[in-house]
């Protein structure tokens, strides 16, 4: 099954926040490398979308949220089988309180 990876506006905004933080605190090269890694990891989902673990904290949602990990970031997504789309809905820094994921 061939799926297309689509980033929601919330996920894109989070990616921009991560970039700006690292650009200011570690430099533009570090920030760009991190962002490229997150994006590349998300693009690999089209090959094995169901390989990501289910996100237990979001099990009460209509969509079945799954995640894959790059460094300390969870890339949260759900799969729309009908339209063959993987929606990346958020990028969550695992170094923060896990309960914050509920604000998704």
TORZAVO-152523 format. One record per residue (C-alpha): residue in three letters; y negated, x, z negated. Coordinates in steps of 0.05 Angstrom, whole numbers, plus 32768, in hexadecimal, padded with zeros to 4 digits. Layout:
% TORZAVO-152523
ALAYXZ;...
END
This chain:
% TORZAVO-152523
UNK800080008000;UNK7FBE801F8015;UNK7F8580117FE6;UNK7F3A801F7FEA;UNK7F16803C7FAD;UNK7ED580197F9E;UNK7EA4802E7F67;UNK7E7F7FF67F43;UNK7E357FFE7F34;UNK7E4380077EEA;UNK7E7380407EF9;UNK7E4180617F29;UNK7E0B805C7EF4;UNK7E39807C7EC0;UNK7E4880B47EF1;UNK7DFE80BF7EFB;UNK7DF380C17EAF;UNK7E2A80F57EA8;UNK7E0B811F7EE0;UNK7DC6811C7EC2;UNK7DE0812F7E7D;UNK7E06816C7E96;UNK7DCF81807EC6;UNK7D9E81847E8C;UNK7DCE81A37E5A;UNK7DFC81D07E84;UNK7DDC81D77EC8;UNK7DE181B67F0C;UNK7E2081DC7F22;UNK7E4781C77EE5;UNK7E2F817F7EEC;UNK7E41817C7F36;UNK7E86819B7F2A;UNK7E9581677EF3;UNK7E7E812C7F1E;UNK7EA581457F5A;UNK7EE3814A7F2E;UNK7EDB81037F15;UNK7ED080E87F5B;UNK7F0B810F7F78;UNK7F3880F67F41;UNK7F2380AE7F4F;UNK7F3080B67F9A;UNK7F7880CC7F8B;UNK7F8580867F6F;UNK7F91806A7FB5;UNK7FD280927FB6;UNK7FEE80797F74;UNK7FC280437F56;UNK7FF6802C7F25;UNK800080737F0A;UNK7FC7806A7ED9;UNK7FD580517E93;UNK7FC1800B7E7E;UNK7F84800B7E51;UNK7F9C7FE87E12;UNK7F567FDD7DF7;UNK7F467FB27E34;UNK7F877F8B7E37;UNK7F637F497E28;UNK7F3D7F4C7E6A;UNK7F507F257EA8;UNK7F597F647ED0;UNK7F8E7F967EBC;UNK7F657FD47EAF;UNK7F8580177EB8;UNK7F6A805D7EB2;UNK7F7380A37ECA;UNK7F5580E07EA9;UNK7F2B811A7EC0;UNK7F1A814C7E89;UNK7EFF81217E50;UNK7EEE80E47E7B;UNK7F1780A57E85;UNK7F0D80877ECA;UNK7F18803D7EBE;UNK7F2E80127EF8;UNK7F527FD37F0C;UNK7F777FC17F4B;UNK7F697F867F78;UNK7FAB7F817F9F;UNK7F947F477FCA;UNK7F597F6E7FE8;UNK7F7B7FB27FE0;UNK7F427FCF7FB6;UNK7F417FFA7F78;UNK7F027FEC7F51;UNK7EEB80277F27;UNK7EC680017EF1;UNK7EB080377EC0;UNK7EB580807EAC;UNK7EC080877E61;UNK7EB680C77E39;UNK7EF380CA7E0B;UNK7ECC80F47DD8;UNK7EA880B57DC0;UNK7EC0807B7D96;UNK7EF880587DBC;UNK7EDC80147DA7;UNK7EA080207DD6;UNK7ECF80147E10;UNK7ECD7FCA7DFE;UNK7E857FC77E17;UNK7EA07FCC7E5E;
END
